[in-house]
Amino acid sequence: MLSDERTFELIRRSKNGDNSAKEELIVNNASLLKSIVKRFGGRGVEYDDLYQLASIGFLKAIANFDESYSVRFSTYAVPMIMGEIKRFLRDDGSVKVSRMIKSLGYKINRYIEELKQHDEPMPTVEALCEKFSAEKEDVILAIGSSRQVVSIYESVNDDGNKPVEMIDVLPSPEGEERMLERIMIKDLISGLDERERKIIIMRYFSDRTQSEIAKELGVSQVQISRLENKIVEKLKRKIS
């Protein structure tokens, strides 16, 4: 175990860009990180991912620690490490965004049902944006956020007249794909690779959890969380 004096020296060197000092701190505090990580086992996140989160919290503690606090570094580091893990578990990466999208999707579906009952014409994406004071990309993602995936501009009459464009329930994977193409998402996702596209479809159009997607793609939940955040930001940049 490092002495306080040695720990403070390594922290000072780390802040000055000495990576070997930072590595020495991590190696000598590995048992501390492991003991904290064990407290959060059995919550659907792999051990290695939890340890990575703990390491991130530990590095933040190094960056923010001040010797004038008059406390041992470990005393200061523990709540920062735990906070990093708790924040991830609480938010599930970007679950706050997902909840907002799902809430908007519920409101849109309810609004559409009301329009159907009064034989009102079905709204365009732009009309929904105005109705709910929402961004276009949020409306597009929200349309498929519930298990009943809805598709705008689906033809519903077959009486020889010009097809009426309205929202139809499309629960199948093929329906999800058609929905993507019919509500302008095709343009939005044109810059995404195949895996990013699949993640968006599963996450927002099939109501799959990050854990389920991670298992199907053979990666960790933490990786899916990061990818989802990255993809959403990319879509937002394209539409702005």
Protein Blocks (a to p, Z undefined) as FASTA:
>chain_A
ZZfklmmmmmmmmmnopaklmmmmmmmmmmmmmmmmmmmgonopafklmmmmmmmmmmmm
mmmpcfklopafklmmmmmmmmmmmmmmmnnoplmmmmmmmmmmmmmmmmmmmmmmnopa
cddfklmmmmnopafklmmmmmmmpmbdcdehiafbdghpacdddddddfbfklmmmmmm
mnopmmmmmmpcfklmmmmmmmmmnopafklmmmmnopafklmmmmmmmmmmmmmmmmZZ
